[in-house]
Amino acid sequence: MYSSDTHIRVRYAETDQMGYVYHGNYAAYFEVCRTEAFRQLGISYKALEAEGVGMPVGEIRTRFRRPARYDDLLTVRLLLRQPPEGTRILFEYEIYNEAQVLLTEGHTLMVFASMSTGRPVPIPADIAAKLAPYFSDDETAGPLTPPATPTDAPAPAAFLS
């Protein structure tokens, strides 16, 4: 398994009238974390695109447990629990506040695709090689599937505290 943390300070412009981070900003937080994690691994989105391969989002899921607010310092944790498979890679995310309270969970299922045709392509060998050391043989078996929906999520009243 591979994990990486990225810290993001919530800006005022990212909040809504209730003072919570606007829900649409979480996709951007996920992207920042994903890009930084790849950079730490020596994988460059810019170089990947120069080779004609993009990574469009095939699926995104976000589960809001507690609100993030203006000026919170968030830890966005990226988790790769499974190695990439075929043409896809599943990134899972957890967002914590400074008190280490879990605020948000989510995932993005990304597809490697030809930028000229838009069709899926196999994972580039150099990316697979850089990720391989983080996975045991047991972790490389089985289909790439999104995680199950959490059952212990708080009631909406949790946002009022």
N, C-alpha and C positions, 0 to 999 in steps of 0.2 A: 504494500500500500504506500502511496505517496501522499504527503500533505504539505501545505504551504500556507502561511499566514500573511495577509496584507492588511495594513492599517489605513483606515479612511476616516477623516474628520467630517462630520455632517455639516454642510454649509446651509446657511439660512435659505438660499434659493431652492434647496432640495426638499423643503418642508411644505406641508399644505396648511390650510387655514386652521386646522386643529393642532398644529405644531408637531405633527408626526412626519417622518420621512414619507414623501409621496410614493405610492406603491410602484410606479413606473421606474423609479430610480434604482430599485434593487437589481434589475437586469444589468444596468450599467456597473453597479458594484460587483456583480458576478464577473462581468467582462474584465474589469480592472484586475481582479484577483487572478483570473485565468491567464491573462496576458503576463502578469508579473511572475506567476508560477512557471510558465513556459520560459520566460527570460532567465529565471534562476536555473533552469535545466539546460540552458544553452540553445533553446529553440526560439527562433524569431518568426513571428507572424509575418513580418515584412519580407523576410527571405522566402518563407513558404509561398507567399503570394507572388513573389518574383519568379518562382518556379512554376507558377500557374495553378497552384492548389489553394483553395479557400476552405474555410470551416464554417459554413452556415449552421444556424441553430435549427435542429430538427424537432426539438421539444424543449420546453421550459416549464418548470413548476416552482412555485414559491408558496411556502407555508408561513404565515405571519403568526408568531406566538405572543410577542410583546412589541410595542412601538419603539422605534429609534427616534430620537429628537435632535433638534438643533444643537450643535457643538459636541454631541457625543463622539467619543473616539471609538470607532468600531473596529473589531478584529473580524475580518472576513477570512474564514478558513476554507480552503479548497481541499477536497479529498478525492483521490483516485483509488477507489477500492478494488477496481477491476482494470486489467490492462485494456488498451484499445483492441477492438475486434473487428475484423473485416474493413469496413469503411467508417466505423463509428467509435466515439469515445464519450464516456459518461463522466461528467464532472459533478460532484456533489459539493454543497456549500453549507456552512453554518456561520451565522453572524452573531457575535457577542458584543455586549457593551463593556465598559471599563470594569464593572463589577463582575464580569464573566457570566452574566445572565444570558442564556440563549434567547435571542430575539427572533431570528428568522432561519428557516431551513429551505433549501431548494436544490434543484439540479438543472443542468442543461445537457442535453444529448446533442453532441456536435457531429456533423457528417463531413468527412473529407470529400471535396468535390472539385472537379476541373473548373477553373474559372472561365474557360472558353466555351464549354458545353453545358455546364451546370450539372453534369452527371456525377454520381458518386465514383470515387477512385479509392484504391487501397491506401491504407495508412503509409505514408512515406517511411522507407526503411530506417532512415536516420532518426526519426521520431520514435519509432518502435524500439530501436536500440537504446535510446536514451532513457526510456521508461522501463525497459525490461529488468534492470537490476532491483527495482522496487517491488517486484512481484515474485512470489514463490511458485513452484509448479502447481500447488493446490489452487492458487488464485487465478491461474490462467485457464482453468476449465470452466465450461458453462457459458450460456448465452449472456450477452450484455443487456441487462434489464434495469430499468429505473427502480429505485428503492420503493418499498411498500409505503403507503400513506401512514404517517404516525398516528397512533391511537390515543396518545396522552396529551394532545394539544389542549391548551386552556380554553375556557369559554370566552366569548367576546368580552365579557366583563373584565378580563385581565387587562384590557387596554385602558380601562378607566383608572387604574391605580398608578 
